[in-house]
Amino acid sequence: MAKQHELRRTDGRVICERCTLADHAPSRLKGLLGRDSLPSGEGILLRPAGSVHTWLMRFPIDVVFLDRELTVLDVVPELVPWKTAGKRGAKAVLELPAGEAARRGLEAGDRLELAAA
């Protein structure tokens, strides 16, 4: 099982309590495929990544594009299955449950950091 991290803003506000870091090709390739849902508080950080797809997925997700320093570049809310999304300059992508980015007040310009859970 992949190690879980807490992902939070640099001001300390938690964005994702149980964030899985997918920083190797096999873990990025698998992503959320095969899952039936993504509960609130969970997410996956794909690094490196500048785009994602939701082919073969069973549920919508929020997609957060980040630069190398984990600054939010863009948020794509509720990306439904069988779609793609990308952002020029993105070096990482955070996948969250649909609606979670809005619930957590996540927006472009926010700076994030990873901490061991």
PyMOL commands that set and color helices and strands:
alter all, ss='L'
color gray80, all
select helices_A, chain A and resi 25-30+100-103
alter helices_A, ss='H'
color red, helices_A
select strands_A, chain A and resi 4-9+14-22+42-46+51-53+61-66+72-79+84-86+92-97+112-116
alter strands_A, ss='S'
color yellow, strands_A
deselect
rebuild
show_as cartoon
